[in-house]
Amino acid sequence: MTSYEKAQLAISSLKGAIYEVLEQAPESGLKNVEIGKKLGIYMGHIGHEGHISRTCLEAMKNEGVIKQNEETRTWSLI
């Protein structure tokens, strides 16, 4: 398996984990920080925590899998 393939598999697995968390979330959805902490990926350098989960959430939003409530900043499945 190439490095590219490994990276794509890792991203796919991470998106799958996020999907599972959102499947079990309340109807009101979850915030990035809640999702990231549930998965143990809410990290980064000071002032920039949560970029891993946020990047995946935006990718999934662009793929039409999830949506974000702009008022509450929560994410949920479509």
ABEGO torsion letter per residue (X at the ends): XBAAAAAAAAAAAAAAAAAAAAAABBAAEBBAAAAAAAAGABBEBBGABGAAAAAAAAAAAAAGABBBBAAAGBBBBX
